[in-house]
Amino acid sequence: MPYQFLDLILPYAILIDLILIGILWLSTKPVKQKHQSIIYGLAVLAFIVFSFFKLLFTVPHPIASTPVDLEIRSNSTYTSLYYLTDSKNEPKVFWKDHIIGKVKEQSFDLENSLPDGLTIACKFDGVWYFTSIPMNIERVSSIVIEKSNFEIAQPEIINAID
């Protein structure tokens, strides 16, 4: 079972690991002195202790990533889209995309960003519209960016985009 860090801990863990690597590198300089051996030993011990400490802040995930594909077709040569997901019962924009050309294939991580499906919002004639697409691992989803495939956006979606 793979383990992943919580988002808040990751930058600090990387920084501490880089500092420990720097200490190890400095302690292996050609000049051999007694304190270099002590610093080297302390740095190795710090790596071991910090590794156990990092285990306290990891979260188990049964699958690290399950990519799903979405084929987007557009009648226009340039289209802007907003991808939304449900965060604490409110829509939240997690990606703005531009389609240059008529077709684009986009991959998403099913576990992290699409547990309840994908909501896409875009503007037609200056008015926001949205549609929801159920995403699952068994098939590739597709959508045609046309006004008839979308509904007028709710105020919550417009607020999320703004």
C-alpha positions in Angstrom: 0.0 0.0 0.0 1.6 3.3 -1.0 1.8 6.1 1.4 1.6 9.8 0.5 2.4 12.9 2.5 -0.3 15.4 3.4 0.2 18.6 1.4 1.2 20.7 4.5 4.1 18.4 5.5 5.7 17.8 2.1 7.7 21.1 1.7 9.1 20.8 5.2 10.1 17.2 4.7 11.9 18.0 1.5 13.7 21.0 3.1 14.9 18.9 6.1 16.0 16.1 3.8 18.0 18.6 1.7 19.6 20.0 4.8 20.6 16.6 6.0 22.1 15.7 2.6 24.1 19.0 2.7 25.4 18.1 6.1 26.4 14.6 4.9 28.1 16.1 1.9 30.1 18.6 4.0 31.1 15.9 6.5 32.8 13.9 3.7 35.2 16.6 2.6 38.8 15.3 2.2 40.1 16.9 5.5 39.7 14.2 8.1 39.0 15.5 11.5 37.4 13.9 14.5 34.3 16.2 14.5 33.6 15.3 10.8 33.1 11.7 11.8 30.8 12.8 14.6 28.8 15.1 12.3 28.5 12.3 9.7 27.2 9.8 12.3 24.7 12.4 13.7 23.5 13.1 10.1 22.9 9.4 9.4 21.1 9.0 12.8 19.0 12.1 11.9 18.0 10.5 8.6 16.9 7.3 10.5 14.9 9.3 13.1 13.4 11.6 10.6 12.3 8.7 8.4 10.3 7.3 11.3 8.9 10.8 12.0 7.8 11.1 8.4 5.8 7.9 8.7 3.6 9.7 11.3 2.5 12.2 8.7 1.7 9.9 5.8 -1.7 8.9 4.7 -2.3 5.4 3.2 -3.8 5.2 -0.3 -4.8 1.9 -1.8 -3.9 3.1 -5.3 -1.4 5.9 -5.9 -3.1 7.1 -9.1 -5.8 6.0 -11.5 -5.7 8.1 -14.6 -8.9 8.6 -16.6 -9.2 10.3 -20.0 -11.6 12.8 -21.3 -11.8 13.6 -25.0 -13.0 17.2 -25.6 -14.2 18.3 -29.0 -15.0 21.9 -29.9 -16.4 23.6 -32.9 -14.2 26.6 -32.2 -10.5 26.7 -32.7 -9.9 28.3 -29.3 -12.0 27.5 -26.2 -11.4 28.2 -22.5 -12.8 25.8 -19.9 -12.8 25.6 -16.1 -12.7 22.2 -14.4 -14.5 22.1 -11.1 -14.8 19.6 -8.3 -16.9 19.4 -5.1 -14.9 20.6 -2.1 -16.8 20.6 1.2 -20.2 20.7 -0.6 -19.1 23.8 -2.6 -17.8 23.9 -6.2 -14.1 24.7 -6.5 -12.1 25.4 -9.6 -9.0 23.2 -9.8 -7.9 23.8 -13.4 -8.3 26.3 -16.2 -7.7 24.8 -19.6 -7.5 26.1 -23.2 -8.4 24.0 -26.2 -6.5 25.2 -29.2 -7.8 23.3 -32.2 -10.8 21.1 -32.5 -9.9 18.1 -30.3 -8.0 17.7 -27.0 -7.5 14.7 -24.8 -7.0 15.4 -21.1 -6.1 13.0 -18.3 -7.3 13.3 -14.7 -6.5 11.5 -11.5 -9.7 9.7 -10.5 -9.1 9.5 -6.7 -7.9 13.0 -6.0 -9.8 15.3 -8.3 -12.8 13.4 -9.6 -14.4 11.3 -6.8 -17.9 12.5 -7.8 -17.3 13.2 -11.5 -16.1 16.3 -13.4 -17.9 19.6 -13.8 -16.9 21.7 -16.7 -17.8 25.4 -17.0 -17.4 27.7 -20.0 -18.9 30.9 -21.5 -21.3 31.0 -24.4 -22.4 34.5 -25.5 -21.1 36.1 -22.3 -23.1 33.7 -20.0 -21.6 31.0 -17.9 -22.8 27.4 -18.6 -21.8 24.1 -17.0 -22.2 20.4 -17.4 -21.3 17.4 -15.2 -19.6 14.3 -16.6 -19.4 11.0 -14.7 -15.9 9.7 -14.8 -14.9 6.1 -14.2 -11.9 3.9 -14.9 -13.7 1.6 -17.4 -14.1 4.0 -20.3 -12.9 7.2 -21.9 -15.4 10.0 -21.5 -16.0 12.5 -24.2 -17.8 15.9 -24.5 -18.6 18.2 -27.3 -18.3 21.9 -26.3 -21.7 23.2 -27.6 -24.3 25.3 -25.9 -26.9 22.5 -26.2 -24.7 20.1 -24.0 -24.5 22.6 -21.1 -26.9 24.2 -18.6 -26.9 27.8 -17.3 -24.5 28.0 -14.4 -25.7 28.2 -10.8 -24.5 31.2 -8.7 -22.1 28.9 -6.7 -20.3 27.9 -9.9 -20.0 31.5 -11.1 -18.6 32.5 -7.6 -16.1 29.6 -7.8 -14.8 30.8 -11.2 -14.6 34.4 -10.1 
